Amino acid sequence: MAAAFNALTWYRSSEHAQRGFCNTCGSTLFFRRNGGDRISIAAGSLNEPTGIKMGARIFTGSAANYVDWESDVPTFETWPPAEYFNVPEK
């Protein structure tokens, strides 16, 4: 199991955030704001059943024309306000 932890790497993707990824296969797994105390996990990296429910759609203003909008969740054309996710701004 220790070998799996050695494959996790953080990369500073911008001046505001870091992304965690598998340095073996390149899959993006995590995201965190610099100085933040929360980590966002890529839901696609979890085994099913996840028990996860969609909370919102973001960046709908640039969505492809084939996107399926069947579920009834809030939508945002760009980033939602931080208060929506109860994430403090830094």
C-alpha positions as a printed NumPy array, in Angstrom:
array([[  0.   ,   0.   ,   0.   ],
       [  2.885,   2.4  ,   0.656],
       [  3.822,   2.306,  -3.049],
       [  0.412,   3.786,  -3.932],
       [  1.096,   6.825,  -1.754],
       [  4.436,   7.374,  -3.493],
       [  2.552,   7.797,  -6.794],
       [  0.655,  10.879,  -5.537],
       [  2.195,  14.226,  -6.496],
       [  1.1  ,  17.856,  -6.076],
       [  1.635,  20.353,  -8.891],
       [  1.171,  24.124,  -8.532],
       [ -1.12 ,  24.672, -11.51 ],
       [ -1.514,  28.421, -10.987],
       [ -0.716,  31.138,  -8.472],
       [ -4.019,  30.268,  -6.763],
       [ -4.157,  26.481,  -6.642],
       [ -2.478,  23.082,  -6.715],
       [ -3.568,  19.844,  -8.363],
       [ -2.804,  16.379,  -7.091],
       [ -2.241,  13.646,  -9.62 ],
       [ -0.926,  10.123, -10.086],
       [  2.654,  10.428, -11.287],
       [  2.416,   6.929, -12.764],
       [ -0.595,   7.347, -15.093],
       [ -1.076,  11.146, -15.043],
       [ -4.695,  11.101, -13.793],
       [ -5.827,  14.267, -12.025],
       [ -7.134,  13.271,  -8.591],
       [ -7.264,  16.321,  -6.304],
       [ -7.514,  20.121,  -6.268],
       [ -6.866,  22.625,  -3.478],
       [ -6.528,  26.373,  -3.198],
       [ -3.165,  27.566,  -1.932],
       [ -3.425,  27.948,   1.82 ],
       [ -6.822,  26.265,   1.802],
       [ -7.874,  23.687,   4.336],
       [-10.049,  21.631,   1.942],
       [ -9.242,  19.264,  -0.897],
       [-11.615,  18.559,  -3.774],
       [-11.456,  14.967,  -5.002],
       [-12.162,  14.068,  -8.638],
       [-15.338,  11.981,  -8.393],
       [-14.309,   9.967, -11.449],
       [-11.362,   8.582,  -9.491],
       [-13.598,   6.823,  -6.93 ],
       [-14.853,   3.243,  -7.119],
       [-18.609,   2.771,  -7.556],
       [-20.997,   2.988,  -5.876],
       [-19.816,   6.404,  -4.712],
       [-22.988,   7.658,  -3.044],
       [-22.175,  11.064,  -4.556],
       [-24.956,  13.33 ,  -5.795],
       [-24.377,  16.24 ,  -8.16 ],
       [-24.545,  19.559,  -6.315],
       [-24.287,  22.003,  -9.215],
       [-23.219,  22.464, -12.798],
       [-20.533,  25.051, -13.405],
       [-19.236,  26.722, -16.565],
       [-22.507,  26.014, -18.384],
       [-21.909,  29.125, -20.475],
       [-19.242,  27.226, -22.405],
       [-20.888,  23.79 , -22.459],
       [-20.928,  21.746, -25.656],
       [-24.227,  21.513, -27.51 ],
       [-24.553,  17.765, -26.763],
       [-24.605,  18.14 , -22.955],
       [-27.503,  16.4  , -21.203],
       [-29.279,  18.68 , -18.704],
       [-31.738,  16.164, -17.227],
       [-30.952,  16.468, -13.505],
       [-32.445,  19.337, -11.539],
       [-29.406,  20.996,  -9.916],
       [-28.327,  24.65 ,  -9.836],
       [-26.356,  25.852, -12.863],
       [-23.723,  28.566, -13.135],
       [-22.342,  29.961, -16.387],
       [-18.98 ,  30.496, -14.671],
       [-17.651,  29.793, -11.159],
       [-20.378,  29.834,  -8.51 ],
       [-19.877,  32.221,  -5.595],
       [-17.705,  30.719,  -2.848],
       [-20.646,  30.926,  -0.443],
       [-22.523,  28.348,  -2.545],
       [-20.026,  25.671,  -1.51 ],
       [-19.297,  27.238,   1.863],
       [-15.614,  27.568,   0.906],
       [-13.8  ,  30.558,   2.393],
       [-12.079,  32.862,  -0.095],
       [ -8.369,  33.419,   0.502]])
